[in-house]
Amino acid sequence: MTQLSYKSANQLAQMILNNEISSSELLEYFIKRVEKYNPSINAIIIKNYDEARKQSRLLDEKLKKGEILGALHGVPMTVKESYGLKNTPTTYGRSDLKDNIVSEDALSIQRLKGSGAVIFGKTNVPLNLADFQSYNDVYGTTNNPWDLTKVPGGSSGGSAAALAAGLTGFETGSDIGGSIRNPAHYCGVFGHKPTWGLLPPRGHALPGVVAQSDLTVIGPMARSAHDLETGVLIMGGPDEIQSAGLKMDLERSEKKSLKEYKIASWVNEDIAPVNQEVQNRILKVSKTISDAGGKVDFEARPDFDLLEAMNTYQSLLLPTMSSRAGDDEYNLLKERVEKLDPTDNSESANTLRKQISSLRDYNRANNDRTHLRWKWHEFFKEYDAIITPVMATEAFDHNHANYGERTIMVDNDERPYFEQVFWAGIAICSYLPSTVIPTGLTEEGLPIGIQIIGPEYGDLKTIGLAKLLEEEGYHFTPPPNYPD
């Protein structure tokens, strides 16, 4: 029987509805696990126990009266630190914001609570949500539950680590460069990066920010694909302004088995190589589909130049990220660009220039991105999805060196640290949904995930394929060191 702490959110909700356990009892169970196991992992860095206990008691009373709030009625969960949760700090890992106590819940938090979720804590992030690791001067370093010497991913690293260790029932993260997907991959859980704008992010923001930035999305993380669907349906849909004329009406996949799928499989790429272990997982999932009678094409790609597409992504990503910088940090960037030799076209110089690029440059990149979106639209007329790597390797050792000094060993090849963002950029640049599933462990005992990318607003379709693959054995496996 699956250990209680490793059940899916939907399973936990059903147990509560069946009166097998109360919300209050389940909350105390998770709190006990957090107090026992979190100190070594440091995933949950803000505790909201008192408020959660009040909410659990209220939900238990409602259930006795036959009142059910929604799909997550009574389920204890945590959320990424960058979400606004009333009376708790939102810092983005920045010391200058350590006293930023928010006064209201983010819209997505309101929706989760409205569905019955009990939010009892917040999970760790990297500085400015801008790393494949999760450490900062406010809360310290989060470790991977599979191996404490390894990273859990970032920026939703605390979210993935808490799920993997069975410290929470459900989670929600955010993603601009793989920040839901790489932690899911490194920690062996499920994650979904939605179509841009599908889940309104109001309240997942720095102080005073209400506009959704380009590329950035919020999305669910869980121990099952079914939970991802539940999260999308709860958090998704127009905000109060948009709802005057819009509603969410996502198409579900009509396919009932893997044999009905036509899939493209992208195993590796010279400009962003992945190690053999990761390649083998793409091949393994592809074989599972083909063995079931589905069609798999290893050559199919959308009709655009990869280097140009990556340049477009960087031209959108870098100025969006630098817009989060404080005035002093941004002015320093400007000074560094002013000192560049005009003839310097090195990668580092061009990266700096993109960080403070003009609106004209940005709009040109946006136009290029729109061409990419239409290329993908044509591609998905023929293929149901494309499966690709998430990152170049399994989880790596903690590395807090300066960004420019970091590298990643891909088999025996030393590669640039941020080269890996290529695989995240495929989906994020063109607003495509992407669902990450676990595929099992390496010989060293570390998880590897793959991502399923589909057409814009095909969120329930990529999750639908993930659900079928989960039934074929691509399910969450708990790490060995966190028993009840």
Salt bridges, closest charged atoms under 4 A:
GLU28 OE2 - ARG53 NE 2.68
GLU35 OE2 - LYS47 NZ 2.81
ASP50 OD1 - ARG53 NH1 3.96
GLU61 OE2 - LYS64 NZ 3.50
GLU67 OE1 - LYS62 NZ 3.37
ASP96 OD2 - ARG94 NH2 2.87
ASP99 OD2 - LYS98 NZ 3.51
ASP105 OD2 - LYS113 NZ 2.83
ASP131 OD2 - ARG406 NH1 2.86
ASP175 OD2 - ARG181 NE 2.94
ASP214 OD2 - ARG369 NH2 2.69
GLU229 OE2 - ARG252 NH1 3.10
GLU229 OE1 - LYS467 NZ 3.32
GLU240 OE1 - ARG202 NH1 2.83
GLU251 OE1 - LYS461 NZ 2.98
GLU277 OE1 - ARG281 NH2 3.76
ASP291 OD2 - LYS287 NZ 2.66
ASP303 OD2 - LYS375 NZ 3.60
GLU378 OE2 - LYS381 NZ 3.02
GLU382 OE2 - LYS262 NZ 3.06
ASP384 OD1 - LYS255 NZ 3.30
ASP397 OD1 - LYS150 NZ 2.69
ASP413 OD2 - ARG415 NH1 3.08
GLU419 OE2 - ARG415 NH2 2.67
GLU456 OE2 - ARG373 NE 2.74
ASP459 OD2 - HIS192 NE2 2.79
ASP484 OD1 - ARG33 NH1 3.16
